[in-house]
């Protein structure tokens, strides 16, 4: 093994569990002891060089395309992601996958869907419990699944209902296991994990393939992301289209659901922000500041991941080709050099020039910046008001729940326990 920067020396199983249960704490302690470039060693996934300085982070993320791969790095953490998908592909394959989907995520296309997003969100919020605590993240996930299936994929009628339910069964597991997802090369755990996921994903693949076949039979590619793929690549088989979409469903649904959960949780903790949020128009700096500050403190994505494809010097460290690297988003977002009093929720910091935006990466950076960014922003402008106009949420914990790692995302420890009452 090539020499890697120093890092925590706890046994790998303990280091893995500690990172998954308290990522921000582990990262902060490691940076304080070892400096801005250090190595984490995690079970099943091998060592990763953490680059926790914004001056080095963005140049590292910009190495893809060219001298690093994001798709290869992501597949290490999320092994079910197809090498043909926009999430798991690299180089020319990534560009082709991105081009097939881009039309469905253009700002104007997404904006036209906002009234329907608000309608679906309102229907879900009306059905949330009023007499007992519930897990907000789970409720928001179900809402976002339906919005995504109907408005982004473009599936309708009974198949949309079946697909929404199947996606929930595919993606949900009890709790948040403090370990990475096992994959190919991980021995028996990898084989078991692959078999379990294959069984859970089969109904989703079947429904997606049936939707593609129905559209081919009609002679039209139809609406949404499925239509975008079919129009751009008419030679793809139904199974190949489903394979590309599985990764989007697995990796593209969680971040916006988590972001919406944290924003709604924040409005529940700071009721004085609800009326300004509702009164603000789309793109208003007041609303934007609340969203930005919430996602700074509680970013959905845990890290920007890259595998070097050629040797590089990063943060003064010489790294060999094949080195896995990660840019720790929650750590950069709490860098005191970029954000004064970094643990304090302060939306006002975004309007007075106190922010170093080079350290702000909720949607990633560079050529692999999140394809769904405009969709997420539409959720903030359509879904959050639709919910906040109907219910007042009260978090059960006095402080925001600790972030824990789930695959590539950061989720609330108890999935944001809240109560709701009519507004």
N, C-alpha and C positions, 0 to 999 in steps of 0.2 A: 504494500500500500504506500502511495506517496505521502510525504509529510504533510500534515494538515495543521492549521492554527490550533493552539490549545483551547480547551473548553472544559466544561464540568466533568469531573472524574467519578461521579457516582456510577454504580453498576448500570448497565444499559437498561434492564427492566425497570429499575427505580427511576432512572432519568426519563424514561418514556412515560411512565405513569405520572410523574411530577409535571412534565411538560403538558400533557393532555388535561390535567386537572387544574393547573394554574399557569397557563402559558405566559402571561404578562409577568408574573412574579419570577419564573425561571429565567426568562429573557433579561429582565432587569438585573437580577443577581449576576448572571453570566457576563453581561456587559460591564458591570461595575468591577468585576474581578479580572476579566480578560481583555477588556477594551472592545472597540466597535466591530472587530472581526474575530469570531470564535467558532468552534465546532460543537454542534450537538450530535449525540449518537443515540439513535432511536431504534428500538426493536423492529425487525422485519424490513426496515427501510435503509439501514446503513447510515453513515455519517453525512451530515449536511453542514456546509460552511455558512454561517449566519453573517450577513453584511448589514450592520445596524447603523450606518452613517449615511445621511441623505446625499452627501456629495459623491459617494461611491455607489449608492443604490440605483439611481436612475441610469447611469452608464452601464451598470451590470444588466439591468432589465432591457436596455437598448441593444444588447448583444444578440438578441433574437429579433430579426433574422441576421444570420452571418456567422457568429461564433458561439451560439448557445441555443439550446432547444427548450422551449416552455412545455410543449406537448409531452416530450419524453419525461420531463420532471413531474408533470401532473399525473401521468399514468402510473408513476411510482407510488403516489399517495392515493390515487383513485383508480385502481387497476381495471375497473370495468369500462373505463373510457376508451372508445374505439380509436384506433390510429387514423381512421378516416374522418373523425369528427372535428368540428371547429375547436373543441376543447382539448382533444388529445393528439391532434395532427401537428406536423412540423413541415417547414419549407414549402415546396410547391403544393403538397397535399393540403396543408393548412390554407393556403391562398385560394385553392379551388373550393374547399369547404366553406370558407368565409364568403366567397363570392356568391355561392348558392343561397346563402341565408341573408345576405346584407339587405336586400330589398324589403324583407319583412320587418326589419328593425330600424328603418330610416325614421328620422324624427317626425316627419309629417304623417307617415303611415301610423306610427304609434299614437300620435296626438288625436287622430280621428277615432281611435278606440276608447278614448278616455271616458266619454259618457257611459258606455257599456261597462267599463271597469268600475265606475262609481255605482252603477245599478247593481252589479253582482256583489260588490263589497257591502252595499246597504242591506241586501237580502241576507247575507251571512251574519252581519252584525246584529240584525233583528233576531236571529236565532240563537245567539250566544246566551249562556245561562245568566239568569238574573238573581238567583238565590243561593249560589254556591261558588267557591273559587274554581277557576279553570286555568288551563295552561294556554296562555295567549299565543305562544309560538305554534302550537298544534292547530289552533283555530285559524291563524293567519296562513299557515301552510295549505290547509284545505281550501281556503278562499283563493289563494294565488294559483293553486293547481287548476281550479276551474277557470279562472281568468286566462291562464296560459293556454289551456286546452281549447277553449272556445275562441279566444280573440287573437292569440299568437299563432297557435298551430292551425286554427281555422276549422276545427272539428265541431259538428253540431249534432243536435238531436240526441237519441238514445246512446249513440256511440260516445258522445262527449261525456255523458254520465258514467258509462262503464270505464272509459279511459281515465277519468279523474279518480275514480275509486282504485283502479289498478295501479296508478302512479303512487297513490298514498300507501298502498300495501307494499310496493316495491321499495320505497325510500325510507319508510318509518321503521325504526327498531326501538325496543324498550330501552330507555335511558340513553346515555352517551358513553359507550365503552372507552376506557382510557388507554386505547391502543390504536395503532394505525390499522387500516383495512388490509388483511393479508391478500397477497396476489401471487402471480406466477413466480415460481422460484422460492416460495416461502414454505415448501414442504407440505406436510399434512394440513396445517392451518390454511394455506393457500388453496389447496384442493377443496377443502370443506367450504371455504368462503366463496369460491367460484361456483360450486354446486348450489349453494343456498341462493346466491344472487341470480344464477341462471333460472332457478325455479320461480323466483319472485318477478323476474323481468319477462318471463315467457308470455304472460297475459298482455303486458304492455306492447311487446313486439307484435303479437298476433293482432291486436286492435289497430296498431299503426299500419301494419301491412294491409289489413282489410280496408282501411281508409284509402290507402294508395291505390289498391285494386279497384275500388269503387270509382275513384276519380278517373283512372285510365278508362274504365268502362263508359264513363260519361263523355269522354273525349275532351275534357277540360282539366287543367291542373288545379283549378280551384283556388280558394283564398289562403292567406296565412303562410307560415313558414313551410308547411308541406307543399303548398302551391309554388312557393318560391323555388324550392329544391327541384320539383318536377319540371318547372318551366326552364330552369337553367341546365338541368341534366336529365333529359327525357329517357336516356338509356339506363338509368339506375333501376335496379330491381326493387320491388316492395321491401324485401328483406334488407337490402343495402340502405334504403331510406330510413327504415326503422333503426338500423344500427347507428346511423349518424345522429338520429334524434334522441336515442337513449341517453347519450352523454349530456346532451343539453338538458334533458329532464332531470338527470341525476345531479348535474353541477350547476345548471342555470336557475333552478327553482329555489335552492336553499338561500343564496345570498339576498335576493330581494325580500324573501319571507322574513329573514332575520333582521334586515334593515327596517322593514315596516314594524316588526315587533318592538325593536328598540325605540323607534320614534313614538309609537303609541304608548310604550312604557314611560318615556320621558314626559309626554303630555299628561299622563296620569300623575306623575310625580310633581309636575310643575303646572297646575291647572291655570295659572295666570298666563300661560303661553297659548292656551287653546283658542281663545278668541282672536288674538293676533294672527295665529296660523290660519284660522278659518277666513278671516277678513282679507288675507293677502291673496293677490292674484298669482297665477302661474308665473314663476320666475321672479317673484317679488323678493327683494333682498332680506326681508324679515323672515319669510318662510325658508329661504335658502340658508340663512345663518343657523336656524334651528336644526335643519337637516344636517348641515355640514358639521356642526358641533357634536351632534349626537353620533354621527358616523366616525368622527375623530376619536371619541372616547370608546365607542363600541363598533369597530369596523367588522363587517361580516366575514371578510376574507382574512385568513391567518397570515398569508405570506405571498409574495411574488416568487415563483420557483423557476429556476433555470438549471440545466445541465450543460456545462461547458463542452463544446465540441472541439476546442483547441486551447492550448495553454494561454493563461491570462494572468495579469497582475491586478489584484483587486484589493483595495485598501492597504497597499504595501505588501500584500502576501502573494507569493507566486503559487498559482494553482494549476494543476495538470488538467489536460483534457479528460473528460469523464467525471469531473468533480461536480457533485450536486451542491447547489447554492440556494439560499433563501433570503429574501428581504423581509424582515419581520414587521408587518404593517402596524400592529398595535404598539410596538416599541417606538417606531418612527413617529407615530401620532402623539406620543407622550414625551417627545424629546424636549427638554426645557429650553434648549437653544432655539428651537423653532416655535414653541408654544409656551409662553410664560404661564407659570402656575398650571402646569399641564394636566393635573388631575381634577381641575375645577371645571364644571360645566359653565361656559361663558359664551353664549352666542354673540355677544357684543364684540368679541375679539375679531370677528370676520369683517367688521365695518370700519375699523380704525387703523388698519395697516400694521397690526401687531403680529401677523401670521406669516411664517415662511412656508409658502405653499409647495416648495420643493420637497417637503417632508410629508405631504398629504396625498395618500394613494388609495382611496377607498375603491376605485375602479381599475387599479393597476396602472400600467404606464407603457408607452411606446406602441410598437406594432401589435402587441398582444393585449392592448387595453380592452376592457370588457365590451363585447359586442352588445350586451343588453343594457348599457348605461342609459340610453334614452328611454328604454322601457322602465327601468327603475325610477327614473325621474318622473315619468308619467304616473307611476304608482304613488309617489309622494304627493303629487298634485291632485289625483283623483281618488285614490283609495283612502288615504289618511283623513281627508275632510269628510268623506262619506261615512266613515266609522265614527269620527269625533262628533259629528252632528247628531248622532243617534244614541251614543252611550258615553257615560263617564266611567273610565277605568280607574281602579284603585289598586296599585301593586301591593301585595301582601308584605313583602320585605321592605324594611325601612331604607335600605340602600339598594342600588341596582345589583342584580344578581351577578356573581362572578362569571367571567367568560371561561368556557372550557372548549377544548378542541374536539371537533367532530369532522374527521377526514381533512378537508381543506378549509373548513369554515370554523367560526367562533360562535357558539350558541350560549344562551343563558343557562346557568347551572341547573335550574329547575324549570326551564322552558317558560320563564316569566309568569309566575303565578299571580293572577289578578282576580278581582271581582268587578262586575259591571252592573250599572243601574241606568235607567233611562235618563237621557240628558234633558 
